[in-house]
């Protein structure tokens, strides 16, 4: 965790706290936040639990969802104002020309491959001929393809089985699959449930999933100052996470309804940072390219013009150093 970055963030926040609070309405502005109920939403979870939204004059109602796709669909459908969501729903929306507004990345983490210890899989090359669980249409599918490429394999060399993340551990336990590719906390949950019968293989650096803050362009245009206060609360939460990891683990584990010890075991896999950077753009483009290659998209078979969907001005207004990409 970067203590220097946390100190810089606190200095920015202290410098603007007074003016932001004076500018806030005398009553709290209500925001409905569609939140994926897993540790990848850790920044918004801490902001809510620690009262940082309240300090910014925001009454944030958290609506829990089991996936980022469902959370974003709630925003697009008008049931919520802001979503925490991954790159897969984001690219689907952009490539169908849905007028979303991408405000910041708040987290990234590498996807993982868990294997049955009796499967004979000790490296990615050993995946040949095996039955691999994955979740179609998500970052898990992109990761699976890149994993096979890194091993010198193709989809034809393995049996790909489409499963929801929560179905993977039971499938492994029953012997229906030899390995599965997914994100936390599902890997940690499976390890806890299955013990020594499963093991990880080293796939670090293959593909990192991001988690992001997205609203609709209409809401962004109508409520710019409200969104600035929302993002200020997220920066405060990020600083708290960096400075107080043990307390943050407890807060996030409770919000995600998972054992604290399970989150602690994988804590270093989560990188919480409120930012717009090149990694953000690279992951979006990698996922969009997969959609083009696989035909899994609406509209033209071309990478989105991200300047039509990523809007740096909200973050730039409160923390210009966090905007580290050019969309020209």
N, C-alpha and C positions, 0 to 999 in steps of 0.2 A: 504494500500500500504506500502511496506517495504522500508523505507528511507535508513536504514543501508545497505540493499542489493543494492540499487541504488548507494550509495556512493562507495561500493566495486567494482561495475561494472565500474564506471567512473575511479577509480584508475587503474584498469586493462587496460582499453582502453587508458588512457593517457600514461601508461607505454609502450604500444606497438605501439602507433599511428605513431611515427616517423619512426620506422623501417618498418612498413607496407607500408607507403606511399613511402619510398625510394625503396622498393622492387617492387612496382607497375610499370606496363609498362608506357612508356612515353605517350601512347595513351590509351583511355578508352577501357576496355574489355566489350563487349556487352553481356548482359544476357537477355533472354526473360523469364519473370516471369509470369507464369499462376496463376492468383490470384482470389480466390473466393471473389466476391465483397460484402462482409459483414463484420461486426465488428470483426469477429473471425480472420480476416487477419490483425488486427490492427497494429501489429509490422511491417510488411512489408509496410503497408500504411504510417506509420510515417517515416520509413526509407527513403521512396521515397520522401515524401513531404518536409522533412527537409534537404534533400541533403546529407544524410549520405552515400548513395551509391556513389554519385559523389565524396565525400571526399576520398573514397577508390579506386578511379580510375575506377569506374564501370558505364557503360551506361546501366541502367536497363529499358527495355521496358516492361511495364505492360500490359498483356493481360487479360481482364476481363472475368470471367466466373460466372455463376449463381450457380454452385455447385463445391465442391471439387473433385467430381468424374470426371467431365468434365475437370477440371484443370489438374488432374493427367493423364487423357487419352491424353491430349495434349502433355505432357512430354513423355509419353510412345511412342506416335506416331511420335515424333521428331519435333513437332511444337513449343516446348518451352524447356528451360533448367531446370527450377526449378518450382515446384508447391507448393502452400499452399493447404493442403487437410486434411481431417479427417481420423479417424481410419478405417472407413468402406471401402473406396477404397484401403487403405493400406493393410488391411488383404486380400482383394480380390486379390490384385496383388501378395502378398507373397505366398498365397496358390495356385496360378497358376504358381508359380516359375518365375515370371517376375523379372528381375534383377534391382529392384529399390534400391536406397540408402537413407535410413531414416537418416537425419542429426540431427534433434532436434524437440522437441515440443516447440511451441511458445505461446500456449494459451489453457486453458480448462474452461469449464463452464457446470453447471448442466443443463440437459434438464428439461422441465416443462410440466405441464398439465393444460390447460385452459378449463374451463367448462362453459356451459350455466347456468346462475343463476337460471333459472326456471326448471333445470333438476333434482334438488334434490340431487346433488352430493356435499357433504360437506367434504368427506374424501375419501381415496383411496378405502375403502371397499364399498362405494356407487357406484363404477363403475360397479358393477354386473348388468347385463341386459342392459347395456347402449351401444350406438353406438359411437365408438372411432376412430377418425382419426389418422393415423400414416403414415409414409413413408417407404415402404418396402425396405429391403436391406440396410438400413442406421442405424446409431446409434439410430435413433428414434424407430426402431423396437426392438433393443436390450433393450432399455429403457422401451418400452411398456411391454415386457415379464417380465423384472425384477420388474416393477411396479405391474403387476398382481400377481407375486409371493409374493411380500411384502404384498399384500392385501389378500392373501390366495385364489386367483382366478386363473383360467386358460383361455386360449383363447376361450374355449367352453362356458365360462360364460358371454362373451361379444360378440358384433359384431364389428369386426375390419374392417375398411374401408381404403383402400390404397389411399392416396392423396399426391400430391406435397405440400410442406409447404405453398406456396402462394395460394393454393386452399382451405386451411382450414378455414380461416375467412369467405369467402363466403358460405361455406358449413354450418358453424355454424349459420350464419345469416339467411339462408334459412330453418333452422331446420332439415337439413339432418343428422347432428351428434349432440351428446350431449356433447362431449369433444374431445380435440385433444392433442396429444403428439408431441412436436417438440422443436426446438432450437430457440434462439434469432437470428435476430430481429423479427422473425415472430410472436412470442407471443406478444411482445410490439406493433407491427403493428396492430394485431387483437384487443388488448385492446384499442388502440387509435381509431380504426374504430368502434368498437362495444360498447364501454363505459360500462355502468352499467349492460348491458345484459350478461356480462361474468365476471368470477372471477377465480383466481388461487386457487388450493388446494396445500397444503404443501407436496412436494415430494423431498425435499432437501436430497442429499446423496444417492439417488437411482442409478443414473448413470450420470457420467460426460463425455462429449464429448471432445476430444482433437483436436487441430489443429496443423499441423506439416509441416516441410520443407522436401521435398523429391525431389531427382533428380535421374538420372540413374547412375548405377555403372560405365558405360563407361565414362560419363562426369566427375564423381568424380575422376576417375583415370587419366583422361587427364588434368583436371584443378583444382588440389588441392589448389593451392595458390589463385586462383580466388574465390573459395568457402570460403576460410578462410577470405578473405576481405568481402565477402557477409555476412558472419555470424558476423563479427566485426560490420558491419553497423546495424545488427539486435540488437546486444547487446547495441549499442548506442541508438537505438530507444526505447528499453525496459527501459533504464534509464530515458529517456525523459518522457515516459508515467508515470512512477512512480513519477517523480518530478513535472510534469506539467499536472495534470489530466484534468483541464478545457480546456487547449489548445489542449491536445490530443483528447478529446471528439470532439472538433470542427474539427480537421483534419480528424479523422476517420469517423465522420458522413458525411462530405463532400465526402470523397472517397467512402463511402458506399451508397451515394445518399439517406440518410434518415434524418429526422428532428433531429436537435441537441438535442432538449428536449427529444425525444424518447430514444436516446442513453444515455443521462444523467440519465434517470429514471432507467435504467438497468445496469449502469456502473459497479457497485460493483459485478455483476454476472460474469464479465469477469476477468480472472486471466491471465495476460500477463507475461510470463517468458520463456526465451530461455534456455532450459535445456534438459537433458536426465536423467530422474529419474524413480523411481519405479512406480509412477502413470502412466507414459507413457507406461511401460511394462504391467501393470495390465489392462489398458483399451484395449490395443491391444489383450491381451490374452482373455479377456472377450468377445470381438467381434469375435475373431477367434473361441472360443468355441461355440458361437451362430451359426456360420456358420457350424460347425461340427454337432451340435444337429439338425439343421434344414435342413441339406443336401445342403445348399446354398454355395457350394464351388467347385473348380476344384482341381484335384489331391487327394492325400491321406487324409483320415479323421483323421488328427492329427495336433496338434498345430505346427506352423512354428518354425523352428530353427532361432530365431531372430538374431543370430550372423551372419547369411547370408544376412541380410537385414538392420540391424541397424549398422551404422558405426560411432563410437564415435570420430575418430581421427581428424575430422575437428574441432569440438568444443573443443576437448582436446588441440589442438595446440594453441588456443587463450584464452581459459578460462577453465583450467582443473577442477576447482571447480564445474563447471556446469555439469560435467559427474558424475552421482551419481548412476549408475547401473553397474552390472557385468553381462556379457553375457556368461560367462564360463559355 
